[in-house]
């Protein structure tokens, strides 16, 4: 999930001042806070410099930068490096966009109407940003291969016209650019987007969380960056600002999972096994869930959830009963206005850690197992 600088007007930022303690059943044990740029939003976690340790990249919408924190593999980090990243960067991903064997950084620039690419040098440093116009209000993006060609595609949501645009890297050297492949209508205000092969046909599919549409749009892929028209599934009230795609009932197919910011609920749609989905299911959840990530705390193969609560300044860990029903297993304090959560094994100990961006305190909070 990614949030935009220009359109958070509909959200109340009256955060509660109470710090919430975590009960014994919860998994995280220690935390730290690290300063980043101004108004941090999206987070990406990957090995940027090829040393086998996970690194963190944060999109700072207020300072128009990305912050890079290279990991030492033990929960400590080298001094942060900031890079200019367009205007109003809100969403960030790490990928090898130009297939040179070096990880690159891709950001959506909400204010500038561009997608920015910072090519990697292979050692954790980045080249100056190159921006490519995509249309007004690019809010969220994700990256991935959509077929068996190995091509990395960028999928970005445009709030201005309620579409998703699919792009790929073309050319080389001075002629290299992100080139539009296709564009599709989705629901109203597509706040977040993810990719997964929902029907196991070998093609990547797209799912958006449509905040004002009170629904989700599913676009089944055909390969080559092409998709079938969107099919919308209604939340029947509520508004989602994030989406996760994971198997929550053990049948081997990705299901759809959303935090309901306005309804204090977890919204799920279970996959029928063919890329269509059953009726909406809602589970009560604590607070105002804004961003969602998945992890396996209880046992391998069981998908649990981590939800960043924007107004109450904590993350909520939700345990899965194995059939896709969830219950809270603990709250963990963050900085002010946590807007995004991402997961990874940052200490190389086989456990999942959580990184949260704090919009109101210009920092990230990291919780370790």
PyMOL commands that set and color helices and strands:
alter all, ss='L'
color gray80, all
select helices_A, chain A and resi 8-10+173-175
alter helices_A, ss='H'
color red, helices_A
select strands_A, chain A and resi 30-35+40-46+55-60+65-69+81-84+89-95+104-109+114-118+130-133+138-145+152-158+163-170+177-185+190-196+205-210+215-219+221-223+226-227+231-234+244-246+255-260+265-269+281-284+289-295+304-309+314-320+326-333+338-344+353-358+363-368
alter strands_A, ss='S'
color yellow, strands_A
deselect
rebuild
show_as cartoon
